[in-house]
Amino acid sequence: MKNKIVEILGRINQVLPYLVFGTIICLGISYSMMRYRLKQHYVLTVGTVQEYNINPRGPGGSVKYSYKVKDKLYYSTDVYPEIHRSGMDSIEGKQFPVAYDTTDVGNCQILITTKRFKQFSIPFPDSLSWVEEYETDW
């Protein structure tokens, strides 16, 4: 009985790395498809930055924001390694464009930096030029 358990655990250990690798690949493909759909079906609305959380292990941080679609309030978070930590207080409470997917309102992205505007082929507005001083080359 003990040998069977050891044999089963050995088989699980052989398969486990492939399962983990396969899961990571599937998640990556799913994320890419979601971003592709967003760029195909996006509409812009206005979002407000609720908070900016600094990444303790690397550059930038994450931006938590809210936006409204058809009088319903949504919340989301995007990672922004290209915003320097010194910009934290400057962007909190400010309003920025949010691109959301018309087929899935939860699939969205707040556009703060020039890099994010370029991803959607939208010209960076002059009114946000103050953000450029907080951008990094990440």
N, C-alpha and C positions, 0 to 999 in steps of 0.2 A: 504493500500500500504506500509506504513511504517513497519507494522508488518511482511509483507512478506520479506522485505529487511533484517530485523533483523533475521528472521528465516533462510534465505539463508546464511547470514554471520555466524550464529551459526553452520550450517551444514559444512560450509567451515572450520571453526575453529576446528571442530571435526575430519575432514579428513586430514587437513594439516600436523599434526605431522607424520601420517602414510606415506604420500607422501614424506616428507623429509627423514624419516628413510629408505623408500624403495629406494629412489634415492641414498643415501649414500651406501646402500648395493650393488646396481647395479654398482656403480662406483668402489667399492672395488673389486668386482668379475671381472670387466673388467680389472682393473689394474693387478690383480693376473694372469689372463689369458695372458695378454700382456707379463708379466715377464716370465711366463712359456714358451711361444712361443720363446722368446728371448733365453732362455737357451737351447731350442731344436734345433734352427736353426742359432746359432750365428757364425759369422766370425769375426776375429780380424783385426783391422786396427789401425793406429796411430792417436791420437787426441792431440790437443794443448789446454791447459787451457787458456782461454781468460781473465777470472776474477773470483775472489772468493769473494762472498758477505757474510758478517758476518750476522748471525741471531741475531737480537737485543733482542729477547725474550728467547733464549735458546742456547743450545750448537751448535758449528760448524757453518755451513752456506751452501750456495749453490755454485756449481761450474758450470760456463758457459764455454763451450768448443766447438771447431770446429773439424771436421774430414772430410776426403775425401773418397768418394766411386765412382769409375769409373769417375774420374776427375770432379765430382760435389761436391761442398763444402756444408756441412750440419752443423747446429748449434743445440746444445741442452743444457739442464741444468739438473743437478742432485743434490739432497739434500745430504749433507755429514755431519751429526751430529758428526761423529767419527773423524773429522779433527779439531784439536784445532785451535783457532783463530790465534795463534802465527805462524801457518804454512801458513798463507795467502800469504805473499810475496814470500815464498819459492816455492810454486807450480804454481804461475802465470807465464805464458810463457813456462812452461815445457811440455814435451810430455809424454803421457801415453797411454797404450793400450785402445782401445774402442771396445766393443763387440756390433755388430749391427745384427739385424735380417735380414736374406737374403730375407725373404718374405715381410718385411716392414722396409726399411732402417731407417726410423725415430724412430723406436723402438730400443733404444740403451742405453748403460751405459758405462761411463768411469771407468776404473779400477785403482784406486789410492791406496787404503788401502788393508791390508792383508785380511780384512773381505770381501771385494768385490771380490778379487781373489778366496777366498774359496767358494764363492757362485757359481762360475763357475768351481770349481774343477781344478783351474789352480795354479801351484806352484808360490809363490810370488818370483819375480826375485831379485837376489842380488843387481842388479843395482838400485833398488828402496828402499834399506834398510834405506836410509836417511829419508824416509817418516815416518818410524815407530816412530821417536821421536815426531811427531806431532799428532799421533793417541791417541784417548781417549777411555775409556771403555764404550762408549755410546751404 
